[in-house]
Amino acid sequence: MPSDSSPIAIQDQTLGRLVSAVIGKDAAGSALSVLAIDPILSETGALSETGETVSRAQVAMALNVALFADLLDRVPTAARYVQSLRERGETIVFDHGALRTIDGETGVLPRGYEGFGRFLAPLGYEVGGLYPLPKLRMTGRAYVQRDLPETIPQFFVSELHVDQLSEPAQVACDSIFGTSVDPLGEAEWAALDVLSAKGSCTFEEAVTALRGALACFARQHQPPALADYEVLLPETKEGAWIATEGNAFNHATTRTANVVALAEELKEDGYPMKPSVEISQNGRVRQTAILADKVVRPFREADGAEVPLPVPGSFYEFITRDIDPETGRLDLTFDSGNATGIFAVTRGA
């Protein structure tokens, strides 16, 4: 069993080749050079008559690595932070990533969390916790990878309940999100079905499944009408964020030993940090984040012309998890209060 988990070795092994196949060798190498990877995930799959075998855990981790790389491309402050660690020779424990969805009219795309749960399940994910977010009119679900729950990142999938908004906001949501398309086709589902049934697949099937999953982390609807956006913004800044960013990877999160001390260090280094650290009710989970970077997105005017405007984009988060004394294991839960506080970093000025 290969034991060398250095970045160079990983790039040449199954996990590295998977990531390279979907985002390119340079981007894969850059991400893998700074992420802490469980050695089990670096193993080369067995050979059979149908080709090299890839586990669902490897596909799950490859998806997370690719999403991590994508976020760094879109979030300059996150790229700056990660580069500082790379220069010091430090690695990142990737705790979880997040995305936002619409529990409402979404065209041919399955609504809400179902649009993601459907392909996360074949990758070995299951819902590990349900987190009501009533102040935001949302609900969050934590998806945990069953095979390696502590070393493969979780997904925190939230959904906005459109039926809890005012009638004008509901109409605006239907107008914006009703144009959504479904990026998963027959080839992607065939590969995902193999993973679901066997827990593994061929390398080629894994690449097909990965490309389909990655395509889901994008804006699936048409650019929003500016008039609809202006209706949503004062009532639900989270809905307005989804209107411009869609289901893009909302944030990636570093698991760190002392998030309070790290937050102070980053403030001193000039990072635009969230003012306070969120602490869970049980005291074991502490979180903070860099404020979201601004991005420029297109909006449709009444005459059909497009106008580019600056809006909040994605961001980078930090979390400290303590041991749960009842289980003796890392507390992998989330907290509704923490999540509500973290959502504020994409609200802008």
Secondary structure, DSSP 8 states (H G I E B T S, - for coil): -----SHHHHHHSHHHHHHHHHH-HHHHHHHHTTB---GGGG----EETTEEEEEHHHHHHHHHHHHHHHHHHH-HHHHHHHHHHHHHT--B-EEEEEEEEEES--TTS--TTHHHHHHHGGGTEEEEEEEEEGGGTEEEEEEEESSSTTTS-EEEEEEEEGGGS-HHHHHHHHHHHTT------HHHHHHHHHHHHHSEEEHHHHHHHHHHHHHTSS--S---BHHHHHHHTTT-HHHHHHHHHTT---EEEEE-S-HHHHHHHHHHTT--B-SS-EE-TTSSEEEEEB---EEEEEEE-TTS-EEEEEEE--EEEEEEE-EETTTTEE-----HHHHHHHHGGGS--
